Amino acid sequence: SQVLRSVHVGFLVLLAFALYPLLRGTPERRVPWYDWTLAGAGFVLGLYHWVFLAELIQRSGEPSPLDIAVGSVVVVLVFEATRRVMGWGLPIVCAVFLAYGMFGQYLPWGLAHRGYGFDQIVNQLFLGTEGIYGTPTLVSATYIFLFILFGSLLEQAGMIRFFNDVALGLVGQQRGGPGKVSVISSALMGTISGSGVANVVMGGHFTINLMKRFGYRAEFAGAVEATSSMGGQIMPPVMGAVAFIMAETIDVPYAEIALAATIPAILYFVAVFWMVHLEAGKMGLFGLKPEECPSVRTALRAQWPLLVPLAALVYLLMTGYTPLFAGLMALALTAVIILGRPIAAKLGATALRTLFWIVLGVVSAGFFAAGVEIVFALIGALIAVCFWLHGGRETLRLMVRGLAEGAVGSVGVGIACVVVGVIIAVLTLTGLASSIATTIVNLSGGSLFLGLVLTMFTSLVLGMGIPTIPNYIITSSVAAPALLQMGVPLLVSHMFVFYFGIMADLTPPVALAAFAAAAIAQTSAMRIGWICLRIAIAGFVVPYMMVYDPALLMQGSVGAVAYVSFKALVAVGLWGAATIGYLFQPLNWLERLIAGAAAVLLVVALPVTDELGFGIGAAFVGWHAWRTRRRA
């Protein structure tokens, strides 16, 4: 395990230094000699644990001078690789934690620790399993890389266009249709991609321009795409990288994490969809013309094989297979479908093509049961056939491009998983996490609500400048223990910080998703960020409802899950109306306050608050409907 992690880090450093000049778009499009030197050094030092594994085990806890020297160089290389790939934000945050570990004994106000030698810090960072070779690195080397390749291959196969066609066919003609297309296509894209910012870049060029063309302001169009795209990280079955790290951290099967996230993810997208619907009504925006919307049936008939890998992934995860095996099989099945296209193209009749895909699917399923090696033998045979078919070599180039883009895309996620080990190492070495957790409990005065608010703001502040992965690592280490002390279940506390870590990418002044959307919408990122908060504010209700009623995470009976889901839908609906100021017609401030109060009452899981919330909400809707009919 330790050898796998160290070799993986070596590869990441190699790619970061070797690819950096190419990724930044320098005119010369070449890698300077010094970058090749650093890349080679990182890769060679990544083999250190492999070569000296026995000696490292024998002198565990007593690093030699060579261990300290190599460890120091590796940590420096990881920091520089992170800076090149992800900018200054994350390295600075990690450097602050590292400085605390080295000089924290001189701090006042009860923040000081007992002091640690340089050799102890290097041992914790480089030789232990709680440093740069910790759980996030292991998850990156196994699950994350595999699922990024899976999403990249599906993207190259045309899955984005397929999702856009389905979304256009479903809601394109409705009021505010272009905005709703963005929400649905992002929700569908979230099933195969775990990156919110990547979703903005991939789908935004189509949806943002479509919304602008039909009357939406550029700021609102960018905000809709950014907000809906960020939900991809909580959308099963392929959630964000954090979900895999969470599964390893709290020792819960990934399938259970995905199942628990299902209802909150649906509620998130329902909330964004509802806000877009209300905004469209308020602005008087209409949908697309029927002739501009593709047929859902036609899209499914043409591209239904692309759904097979996704269905296989869900089946394997839900039937107890490991994410590693499920992801590998889904990836292999995607390759089989892509490589089978040139053969299917030779079969003119639709019935023959359908029969071919069914036969190929049955054969693939039989090979899956026989063993992984036979699956890759099938892929090898299809590759050989593609060399001789018309259009086959273009398919092979598409495969290579998908694998290459997946590998490049995994560098940023992987290097973030590695460098965040610095934070974990310092927190575990100094005991800072327990101190912060105790402080949060003390500040809240035993109030669960205040504890949740403090944890929420901690997640949002930490997320202003660092990606979701380190955000979750920090907040789950320092804030989730505080929620545990207040009686919040383990899974619920980690889902709470996970959720708000994602919302941090929508929160100004450093809203990464808003900046990605601003480049496409050609408008101010800050304006998009503030509108993102407005659109996503109904989604802020969902994490609190998780805590007050864990049935929202499938933690309870079927009846309890159904009841809390219905209550959440009502709360989100009322909160959206209060925020936008529109339901059947514009709302005055008194009506907005009443709707907001009813939504807040429904968040708290007490019988009396539920009764009041439902009663006030029903009275508000009835009154507003009556007033609307009178004006009509």
N, C-alpha and C positions, 0 to 999 in steps of 0.2 A: 504494500500500500504506500509506504513512504517513498519507495523507489519510483512508483508510478507518478506520484505527485511531483517529485523533483525533476523527472524527465519531462513531464508536462510543462513545468515552469520554464525549463530550458528551451523547449519549443516555442513557448509564448514570447520569451525574450528575443529569440532568434527572429520570429516573425515581426515583432514590434520594431526592431532596429532595421531589419532588411526591407520591410514594406513601407516604413514611414516616409521615406523620400518619394515613393511612388504614390502613396495615398494622399499626400498633401498637394500633389499636382505641380511639382517643380518642373520648369521648362525642360531641364536636361533629362528628366525621367530616368535617372540612374541612381544607384546606391553608392555614396562615397566610401572610400576605403576605410575610414574610421568607423562608419556604421557597420561595415562588414566585420571589423575587428571586434566591436562590442557585441555584435550578434553571435560571432563565433565563440567569444569568451562566455557569454551567457549559456549557450548550448553545451559547451564542454563542462562548465561548472555544474550544469544541471545533471550531469552523470556522476557527480561526486558521491552521492548516497549509494548509487549502484556499485561503484568500484570499491568503496570502503565500508560497505554495509556491516560486515562482521566486526570490524574495528570500532565502528560507531556504537554498535550495541554493547560491546565489551566496556567501553569507557563512557557509557551513558551518564550524563550529569557532570562529567569532568572533561570539557572540551580541550583539545590540544591547541597549541598556537596555530597550527595549520587550519583546524576547524574554525577558529575565530577569524583568521584572515580570509578564508574562503567565504564564510558566512557574511562578513562585512561587505565584501565585494558583491555578492549575490543580492544583498538587500539594496545596495546603491544602484545596481543595474535594474532591479525591479522598480525602484522609485523613478528612475530616468525613463524606463520603458512606459510606465504609467503616464508620466508627464507628456511624452510624445504622442501617445495614443488618445489620452482623455483630457489633456490640458492640466492646468495648475490646481484646480479645486481639490480633487481627491488627494493628491500627494501632500498638499499643505495640511489638510485635516489629519492625515496619517502621521505627518511629521510632528504635529502638535502632540499627539498621543505618544510618539516615540520620545520627544523631548520631556514629557512628563515622566516617562519611565526612567530616563537618565538623570533628571535633575529635580524630580518632584519632591525630594526630601527637603528642599529649601523653601517650599511654598508655605504661606501662612494660612489662617482661617480653617484649620482642620483638613486641608487638602493634602498635607504632606504624607509620604509613605516612609518606610524605614530606610530606604536607600538600597540600590542594587549595583553590583559591579558590572563593568562592560562585558565581561565574559558571561555573566548570568543573563544579561539582556540578549546577547548574540545566541546563547544556547536556547533561550526561549523562542527567539525569532526563527532560527535556522535549523536547529536540531530536534526540536520538540514537535508535537502534533497540534499545537495551539498557536503556531505562528504562521509564516507564509506557506507552510505545507499543511495547513489545517483542513477542516471539513469543507469550507468553500472551494478550496483548490481541488480536493478529491471530487466534489460534485461537478466542478468545471471539467475535469479530465474524463468524466464518465457521461453523466446525463446531459449536461448543458450542450457540450459540443455536438453530441449526436442529434439533439432536437433542433439545434440551429441549422445543421445540414438538412434535416428533414423539411423544415420550413423553406429553406433556400431552394431545394429541388422542386417543391410544390409551386413556389413562386415562378420559377423558370418554366414550369409545365403549363402555366396559364391560370393558376388558381385565383389570382387577384381579379383578372378579367371575369372569370366565372362568377365570383362572389359579387362583383359589381353588376353583372347582368341579372343575377337573381334578385339583388336588392332593388335595382331599377324596375324590374318586372313586378315586384311585390308592392312597392310603395311610391314609385316614381310619379304616379298620377294623383296622389293624394295632396292635400293642402300642405305646402312646404315640403313637397316631395324630395327635392334635391338634398335638403338637410337630413331627412330621414334615411335617404340612401346612404349617406355618410355613416350614420349610426349603425345601420344594419350591416353594411359591408365591413365596417371596423369590428363589429361583434363577430362576424364570420371569420375575418382575418385573424382575430384573436385566438381562434381555436387551433391555429397552426403556428402562430408567431408569438413569442413571449416578450417582445420588445415594443413598448409604447411609441418611442421616438421613431423606431424603424417603421412602424405602422403608419405614422404620419407621413414619412417620406415616400413610402410605397404607394399608399392610396390617396394621399393628399393632392397630387397633381391632377387627378381626375375629379375628385369630389369637391375640392375647394373651388376650382375653376367652374365646375358645374353650378355650384351655389351662387357664385358671383354673377354668372350669366343670367340667372333667374331672379335677381333682385336682392339677394342677401348682401349686407355690407361685408367688405373684405375682412374686417375684424371678427364679425360674427361667424363667417364661414370658416376662418382659421381656427376659431375657438371650438366650434362644433367638431371639426376633424381632430383637433388635439385632445379634447375631452373624451371623445368616443374611442380614439386610438389607445389612450392610456389604460382603458379597461381590458385591453388584450392581456395584460399581465395577471389578471385574476380570472380569465376565462378558460375553463377546462376545455379539452383535456390537456393541451400544451399550455400551461401557465408560464409565468415569468420564471427566470432562473431562481428567484428567491424561493419559490415553492419547493424546488428540489433541495435547496439548502435547509429550508424549514423542516422538511421531512427527515433529513439526516440529523438535524440539531435536536429535535424533540423526540426522535426515534418513533415516528409514526409513518405507516406506509403512505407512499405518494398517492395511491388511489383514494385513501381516506381524506387527504388534503384536498384533492380535486373534487371529491364528492361534497365536502364541507363548503367549498367555495362556489358551488353551483348556484344556489339561490342568491347569495349576495351579488354574484356577477350578473345574473339576470336582472336583479333589481337595479344595479348600476346602469345598465343599458336602457332599461325601462325608464329610469329617471331622466337620462339624457334625451331619449326619444320624446318623452312627455314635454320637456322644456323646449325642444325644437318645435313641437306641435303648437305649444302655446305662443311662442315667439312668432311663428308664422301667422297664427290667427291675429295676433296683435298688430303685425305689420301688413296684413292683408296679402300675403304671398300665396300663390297658387302652385299647382304641380305641373308636371311636364305634359305635353300632348301625348295621346295614346300612341301615335306613330313613332314617337321618340323613345318609347320604352320597349325593350326587348321582351320576348316571351319567356317566361320562366320554364315552361315545358320544353321549348326549343333548346334553351341553355342546358337543362338537365339531360335531354336526349343526346346532346353533342358531347358533354363533358362529365357525364356521370361516373366514368372510371376514376376520376380524380378523388371522388368521395370514398373510394374503397380503402386506401391507406388510413384515412382518418377514422373510418368505421372499425378497421382492424385494430388501430391503436386503442380506441375506447374499449373494445371487447377484451383485449389482452390485459389492459390495466384493471378493468372491473372484474376479471376472473382470476386475479391473484398473481399474474406474472409481474416480474420486476420491471420498473421503468426502463432499465437498460435493455432488457430483452424486447420489450414492447416497442421501444424506439428503434431498435435495430431492425426488427421485422417490418415496421412501418416504412423505414427508410429503404429497405430492400424492395418492398412492394411498390414504392413510388418509382424506384429505378426500373422495375419490371414493366410498369405501365408506360413510362416514358419511352423505353426501348422497344416496346411493342407497338408503338404508334405507326412507324413506317410499314410494318406488316399489315396492320389494320387498314391503312390507307390503300393497300392493294386490293382490298375486298370491297367492291363497289357497293353492294347492297347493304342497307342498314341492318337487316336481319343477320347477314353473314358476319358483319363487324361485331354485333352484339353476341353472337355465338362464339366468335373468337375470344372476346374478352371474358366470357363466362368460362370457356375451356381453360384459358390462361389463368384465371383466378382459381379454378379448381386444382390445376396442376401446381400452382404456387402454394396453395393451402396444404396440399399433400407433401410438398417439399418442406414446408415449415415444420410439419409434424415429423418428418424424417431427420431433419437436422439443419443447422445453419449452413454447413459446408455445401449442401446440395442446392440451397437457395442461391448461393453465389456462383455455383456451377451453372445454374439456369441463367443468371445475369451474364456470365461469360459467353454462353451460347448466343444470347440475344445480341451481345456486342459484336460477335463474329458475323452474325446475319446482317447487322446494320452496315457493316463495311461494304456489302455487296448490293444493298438495296438502294433505289433512288430515294434521296432524302435521308438516308440512314446516317450519313456522315454529319449532316447538319444536326441530327438528333444527338450524336455523340458529342459534338461541340457544345450543344446546349447542356448536356450532362456535365461536361468538364467545367463550363462556366458556372453552373449551379453549385458544384462542389467547391470551386475556387472562391466564389462569393460567400459561401457558408463558412469556409475556413477564415477568410478575412474578417467576416462579421463576428466570429467567435473570439478574435484577439482582444477586443475591447472588454467584453464580458469576462473573459478568462483572466486578464491582467487585473481587473477590478477585484475578482475573487482572491487573487494572490495577495495584492497589496493590502487588502482589508484584514489580512492575517496579522498585520502589525498592530492594528487596533485590538484584536482579540488577544494577542500575546500580552500587551500592556494591561488590559483589563483583568486578565486572569492572574498575571504576576503580582500586580499591586493591590488587587481587591477593590479597585475603584468602582466596579459595577455595583457591588453590594452597598457601597457608601452612597452612591447616587440613588439607588432604589430606596434606601432608608430615608434619604432627604425628601424624595417625592412623597413617600408615605407621610412623613412628618408635616410637610407643607400642606398636604391635602386635609390634614386633621382627621384622618380616618374616613373622609367622605369619598365614596367611590366615584361620584360624578366629578369632583375636583381632580381626583387622581387621573381620570380619563382625559379631562381637559388638558392637564399638564403633560400627559403622555402624547396627546395629539399635537400640542404645540412643539414638543421636543422633536417629534417626527417631521413636522413641517419645516422647522428651522434647520434641522440637520439636512433635510433634502434640498435646501437652497444652495446648490453647488456641487452636490455629490450624487451619483446614481442611486437607484433603488437598492442595489445589493449592499453596499456599505451602509446605507441608511438603515436597512433592516438589521444588519449585523449589530450596529451600535444600539439602536433602540430596543432590539430584542435582548441585548445584553444588560442594558442599564434601566430600561423602563418596564419591560415585560415582567421582570422579577418583582417590581413594585405592585403591579396588578395581581400577581400571584399572591403576594402578601395580603391583598385586599379580598381574596377569595375568588378571583376570576380564574376559570379553568385554563390549563396550559395552552391547549390549541386555540382557545378564544383569545387569550392575551396576545399570542403571536400573530393571529390573523388581524387583530386590531392594529398593531403597529405596522404590519405588512400593508394594510389598506391605506393608512395615512402616509406611508412612505411613497406609495404611488401618487397620492394626491399632491405630494410635495412637488412633483414635476409639473404641476399646473399652477403652482402658487408663486406669484411675483415676490421679489424682483428677479429671481433666477428660476424661471420656469422653462425647463429644457424642451418640453413638448411645444410650448408656445413659440419658442425661438425657431424650432424646426418648421412649424406651420407658418410663421411670419415670412420666412424666406420664399415660400410658395405663394402666399396670399399677397406679398409685396406691400406689407403694412407694418405697423408698430407691434413689436413683440409684447411690450408692456400692455397695450390695449387688449391684445388677444388674451394675455394672462388674466387680466381682471374680468373679462367676459367669461373665461374658462371657470373662474370661481363662481360666477353667477349661474352658469349652466350646471356645474357639478355640485352646487350647494345642497341640492336635494339628496345627492349621494352621501353627504356628510352624515345624514341621519342613520344610514345603514350600519356603520360600525358600532354605534352606540346601541342599536337594537340587538346586535350580536351579543354584546356583553350582558344586557339586561334580560335577554331571552336567548340562550344558546340554541334553542330549537331552530333558529334561523340558519345554523350550521349543521342541520340534520342531527342535532344532539337531542333526541327525544322521540316520542311516539309520532305516528303519522298524523294524528289529529292535532298535536301541538305544533308540528311543522306547518301544516296547512293553515292553522289559525294565525300564527305569527307572520307567515308569508302574506296572507290577506291583509293583516294589519299594517305591514310594511308598505304594501302597495297603496293603501289608503293614505298613509302618512306621507309617502313620496308625492302622491297626487296633490294633497293639500299644500305641502311645502312648495311644490312647483308653482301652483297658482299664486301663493303668497309672494313668491320671489319675482315672478314675471309680471304679476299684476293683471292677469287675464285668465278667464275661464271660458264662459260663453260670450262674454263681453268684457271690456275693461273693468277692473275692480277699483273701488276707492280705498283709501288708507284704512278705514275701519274694517272693511271686509278682508283686507290682506292681513290685518292683525288677528282677526278671528280665525282665519284659515291657518295662520302660523301657530296660534295657540293650540288649536286642535291637533295639529301635527306633532307638536312637542309633547302633548299629553299622551299620545299614542306610542311615543318612544319608551316611556317608563312602563315596565312590565308589572303593573299593579291592577287588580280588577277595577278599582274605583277610577283610576286615570284612564283605563281603556274605555269604560262606560262614558265618562265625561268626553273623551276624545271623539268617540263615535257619535255621541249625541250632538256635540257642538258642530262636528263636521257635517252631519246630515242636515242640521238646521241651516248651516251656511250654504250648502249646495242647494237646498230647497228654496231658501230665500233668494239666492242669486238667480236660480232658474225662473222663479216667479217674476222677479224684476226684469229679467231679460224678455220674457213673453209680453209683459206690459209695454215695454219700449218698442217691441216689434209691432 
